[in-house]
Amino acid sequence: MDLLNTLVDKGLRRELPTREEALAVLATSDDDLLDVVAAAGKVRRQWFGRRVKLNYLVNLKSGLCPEDCSYCSQRLGSKAEILKYTWLKPDEASQAAAAGVAGGAKRVCLVASGRGPTDRDVDRVGKTIAAIKEQNEGVEVCACLGLLSDGQAERLKDAGADAYNHNLNTSEATYGQITKTHTYADRVDTVQKAHAAGLSACSGLIAGMGESDEDLVDVVYALRELDSDSVPVNFLIPFEGTPLAKEWNLTPQRALRILAMVRFVCPDVEVRIAGGREVHLRTLQPLALHIANSIFLGDYLTSEGQAGQADLDMIADAGFEVEGAGTTTLPAHRSDVAAAATTTGGCGSKSAGAPVCGSSATADEAGCGSACGGCSGHAGHEAPVTASVAASVAAPAEGPVPAQAEAGEVRSDLVAVRRRGAGTDLAPNA
């Protein structure tokens, strides 16, 4: 297919596809799906080989959020029966993080619900970062705390944070239909603050909220313009008790096409399969590893994920390898720019003559709070455990997964609310 040959050539050169080409990927038929995956896989292997980065979510504060994000089980007015608890203590968060690191996670993502942190919250998270790094040598820590005020990104950087996550979620044109308590511009501003502070900026999207192909392309182009090093792709988990509970718009094939489009537009960034992969990709998850080079291990913020050991088995069975702590995730040309961001103000503030976004940058991570689409789940808490032990406490899915539902049909059988990990007395699924 000429389209795919063109996209592979552009991806290997880090050249931006046209909008028409990106839209054409989303419009390909199921008959062409394996060709699309193979083409995106060539680009993925060029920049990331067969490595898969594992990330682990620690939900520092769950529920009771004042924001009205329609996709989120923690939103204002949510009737979802999720865990609700206030801030974990630093030692509790460190224990939760250790479970993920024992399972192979290279990065720990610290997430807190809410509009954004107070200065006291930033101090609290700083102590948590210190506790995690003291007990887990070499681990990366990303914070996801919502909208940042002036100076807070710098304080998180000084406290030892490596990255900051704040997702754009959807296109600017449709953002107001999803959230009304803050704006798309607020989110862009927070990503730019993270860049300017020298933090690795992670920003992604949520697919499946009823958006058009044009909306998906718009938000991915905006993410490339922001020059995020990490782009988490969340697939909406339609929680009962939220306004989007009936938005079952994705098939596994559609999810793969979305991932491929993201890879072609952002060829040399960490593309992460985030919340909802088990629900929407289901048995096609191994194919998605040929496109994305990063996943979350175990549970999400408020929903259960695939058992940690099952994730590790899937990676090995598909012929991939877990990325080690001593390996740099990003290609050298991006890593060098990221390292220089601390002294140059970050890639978010591009000057005239700067490289096209996507050929350089800073970032990596995903979580939730008022920041992401991972509001669909999490993991965390208890003493360090091995991946095999964590897998043994993970509750398996009950019965076979039903056939694909019609659009709009409620599928509560596919959404398992998290009842273990951080904030509970049950061991995490890591």
Salt bridges, closest charged atoms under 4 A:
GLU15 OE1 - ARG13 NH2 2.60
GLU21 OE1 - LYS10 NZ 2.92
ASP30 OD1 - ARG257 NH1 2.80
GLU67 OE1 - ARG115 NH1 3.21
GLU67 OE1 - HIS182 ND1 2.68
ASP119 OD1 - ARG155 NH1 3.03
ASP121 OD1 - ARG124 NH2 3.47
ASP123 OD1 - ARG155 NH2 2.44
GLU140 OE1 - LYS53 NZ 2.83
GLU140 OE1 - ARG107 NE 2.86
ASP150 OD1 - LYS193 NZ 3.44
ASP162 OD2 - LYS133 NZ 2.87
ASP189 OD2 - LYS193 NZ 2.36
ASP213 OD1 - ARG254 NH2 2.84
ASP218 OD1 - ARG19 NH1 2.63
GLU225 OE2 - LYS350 NZ 3.62
ASP227 OD1 - ARG334 NH2 3.57
ASP229 OD1 - ARG334 NH2 2.58
ASP268 OD2 - HIS333 NE2 2.59
ASP268 OD1 - ARG334 NH1 3.41
GLU270 OE1 - LYS53 NZ 3.83
GLU270 OE2 - ARG272 NH2 2.87
GLU278 OE2 - ARG277 NH2 3.67
ASP299 OD2 - ARG420 NE 2.70
GLU304 OE2 - ARG420 NH1 3.63
ASP311 OD1 - ARG277 NH2 2.90
GLU323 OE1 - ARG51 NH1 2.48
GLU323 OE2 - LYS106 NZ 2.60
ASP364 OD2 - LYS53 NZ 2.09
ASP364 OD2 - ARG107 NH1 2.92
ASP364 OD1 - ARG272 NH2 2.22
GLU365 OE1 - ARG272 NH1 3.19
GLU382 OE2 - HIS381 NE2 3.84
ASP413 OD1 - ARG411 NE 3.35
